[in-house]
Amino acid sequence: MLNSKNIYLRTIEPRDAALMLQWENNPDNWAVSNTLVPFSEHLVLQYVNSAQDIFETKQLRFIICLLENDKPIGTIDLFEYDPLHRRAGVGVLIDEVSERNKGYADEALKLMIKYSFDRLNLHGLFCNIFESNEHSIKLFEKNEFNKTGAKKDWVKTINGWETELFYQLINKED
């Protein structure tokens, strides 16, 4: 188990299907996940029950849980895993609004960085962040991600066009 002061990360289990369905079908999260229609319960169950082998699926998702009561509050993912170039994208979601801005995303990201570099032997991590998402920009910059690019008017949202920023973290010990 990957744990820190207040949270721990665990792999997805079948009992998470209902919660994952709720999180994936929250329209507030659709713009960042490029979702256009709700996920079906069948599709989420299929995903939850599938092998969590990063080499097979090119992605890995952990549930972020509070240590004090085991409450799931969000997810952190590796996606677009590329073993040849030893890189992956990373995304974090604290879906429980009451649990935001308490440092849990920071703890989860630190755990994922350590896991990615130490256990998966990755050379780099990247993330895509809307220019308007000040909280995420601060989170990733605090964790030494550097902005290396911008895609102007890249994503159409209900509020208009969003510029997507590209951030990278290179493993300094590699």
C-alpha positions as CSV (number, residue, x, y, z in Angstrom):
1,M,0.0,0.0,0.0
2,L,1.2,3.5,-0.8
3,N,0.5,5.8,2.1
4,S,1.5,9.2,3.5
5,K,0.5,11.3,6.5
6,N,-3.2,11.6,5.7
7,I,-4.0,9.4,2.7
8,Y,-3.2,6.1,1.1
9,L,-3.5,4.9,-2.5
10,R,-5.0,1.5,-3.4
11,T,-5.8,-0.2,-6.6
12,I,-9.4,-0.3,-7.8
13,E,-11.6,-3.1,-6.5
14,P,-15.1,-4.3,-7.7
15,R,-16.7,-2.5,-4.7
16,D,-15.6,0.8,-6.3
17,A,-17.8,0.5,-9.3
18,A,-20.7,2.6,-8.0
19,L,-18.4,5.3,-6.9
20,M,-16.4,5.3,-10.1
21,L,-19.7,5.5,-12.0
22,Q,-20.7,8.6,-10.0
23,W,-17.3,10.3,-10.5
24,E,-17.0,9.4,-14.2
25,N,-20.5,10.7,-14.9
26,N,-20.1,14.0,-13.1
27,P,-20.4,16.5,-15.9
28,D,-18.1,18.9,-14.0
29,N,-15.2,16.4,-14.7
30,W,-16.0,15.8,-18.4
31,A,-14.0,18.6,-20.0
32,V,-10.7,17.4,-18.5
33,S,-11.4,13.8,-19.4
34,N,-12.8,14.5,-22.9
35,T,-16.0,12.7,-22.0
36,L,-19.1,13.5,-24.2
37,V,-21.7,11.1,-22.9
38,P,-22.2,9.3,-19.6
39,F,-20.5,5.9,-19.0
40,S,-22.8,2.9,-18.6
41,E,-22.7,0.8,-15.5
42,H,-21.7,-2.1,-17.6
43,L,-18.7,-0.3,-19.0
44,V,-17.5,0.8,-15.6
45,L,-17.9,-2.7,-14.2
46,Q,-15.9,-4.0,-17.1
47,Y,-13.1,-1.5,-16.4
48,V,-13.1,-2.2,-12.7
49,N,-13.0,-6.0,-13.2
50,S,-10.4,-5.9,-15.9
51,A,-6.7,-6.6,-15.2
52,Q,-4.9,-3.6,-13.7
53,D,-1.8,-4.4,-15.6
54,I,-0.2,-1.2,-16.7
55,F,1.8,-3.0,-19.4
56,E,-1.5,-4.3,-21.0
57,T,-3.8,-1.4,-20.6
58,K,-1.2,1.5,-20.7
59,Q,-2.9,3.0,-17.7
60,L,-3.1,2.5,-13.9
61,R,-5.6,4.1,-11.5
62,F,-5.5,4.3,-7.8
63,I,-8.3,5.2,-5.4
64,I,-7.2,8.0,-2.9
65,C,-8.5,7.1,0.6
66,L,-8.3,8.9,3.9
67,L,-6.2,7.1,6.4
68,E,-8.4,8.0,9.4
69,N,-11.6,6.4,8.1
70,D,-10.8,4.6,4.7
71,K,-13.1,7.0,2.9
72,P,-12.5,7.2,-0.9
73,I,-12.2,10.8,-1.9
74,G,-10.8,10.6,-5.5
75,T,-8.4,9.0,-7.9
76,I,-4.9,9.4,-9.3
77,D,-4.1,7.9,-12.7
78,L,-1.2,7.1,-14.9
79,F,-2.2,7.1,-18.5
80,E,-0.5,6.9,-22.0
81,Y,2.1,4.7,-20.3
82,D,5.0,4.3,-22.8
83,P,7.6,1.6,-21.6
84,L,9.9,2.3,-24.5
85,H,10.3,6.0,-23.7
86,R,9.7,5.4,-20.0
87,R,7.0,8.1,-19.6
88,A,3.4,8.4,-18.6
89,G,0.8,11.1,-18.0
90,V,-0.6,11.7,-14.6
91,G,-4.0,13.1,-13.5
92,V,-5.5,13.6,-10.1
93,L,-9.1,14.1,-9.0
94,I,-10.4,14.9,-5.5
95,D,-14.1,14.5,-6.3
96,E,-15.3,15.0,-2.8
97,V,-15.7,18.8,-2.7
98,S,-15.5,18.9,1.1
99,E,-12.1,17.2,0.9
100,R,-10.5,19.7,-1.5
101,N,-7.8,22.2,-0.6
102,K,-6.6,20.1,2.3
103,G,-3.4,18.9,0.8
104,Y,-4.6,15.4,-0.2
105,A,-4.0,15.9,-3.9
106,D,-0.4,17.0,-3.1
107,E,0.1,13.9,-0.9
108,A,-1.3,11.6,-3.6
109,L,0.9,13.3,-6.3
110,K,4.0,12.9,-4.2
111,L,3.2,9.2,-3.7
112,M,2.6,8.7,-7.5
113,I,5.8,10.5,-8.4
114,K,7.8,8.3,-6.1
115,Y,6.1,5.1,-7.3
116,S,6.5,6.1,-10.9
117,F,10.2,6.8,-10.6
118,D,11.2,4.2,-8.0
119,R,9.0,1.2,-8.9
120,L,8.1,1.7,-12.6
121,N,11.5,3.2,-13.5
122,L,10.0,6.1,-15.5
123,H,12.1,8.8,-16.8
124,G,9.3,11.4,-17.0
125,L,5.8,12.3,-16.1
126,F,3.6,14.8,-17.9
127,C,0.2,16.4,-17.4
128,N,-2.3,18.6,-19.3
129,I,-3.9,21.4,-17.3
130,F,-6.4,24.0,-18.4
131,E,-4.9,27.5,-18.2
132,S,-7.9,28.5,-16.0
133,N,-7.3,25.7,-13.4
134,E,-5.1,27.7,-11.0
135,H,-5.3,25.0,-8.2
136,S,-3.9,22.3,-10.5
137,I,-1.2,24.6,-11.9
138,K,-0.1,25.4,-8.3
139,L,-0.2,21.7,-7.3
140,F,2.0,20.5,-10.2
141,E,4.4,23.4,-10.0
142,K,4.8,22.8,-6.3
143,N,5.8,19.3,-7.2
144,E,8.5,20.6,-9.6
145,F,6.6,20.0,-12.9
146,N,7.7,22.6,-15.5
147,K,5.5,24.2,-18.1
148,T,6.9,23.2,-21.4
149,G,4.1,24.2,-23.8
150,A,0.6,25.5,-24.4
151,K,-2.1,24.4,-26.9
152,K,-4.1,27.6,-27.5
153,D,-7.9,27.2,-27.6
154,W,-7.4,23.4,-27.5
155,V,-10.6,22.3,-25.7
156,K,-14.2,23.5,-26.3
157,T,-16.0,23.6,-23.0
158,I,-19.5,24.9,-22.0
159,N,-17.7,28.1,-20.9
160,G,-15.8,28.6,-24.2
161,W,-12.4,27.6,-25.5
162,E,-9.7,26.6,-23.0
163,T,-6.0,26.7,-23.5
164,E,-4.3,23.5,-22.4
165,L,-0.9,23.8,-20.7
166,F,1.6,20.9,-20.9
167,Y,3.8,20.2,-17.9
168,Q,6.6,17.8,-17.4
169,L,8.7,16.3,-14.6
170,I,11.9,14.6,-15.5
171,N,13.5,12.1,-13.1
172,K,16.7,13.9,-12.0
173,E,18.2,10.6,-10.7
174,D,17.9,8.9,-14.1
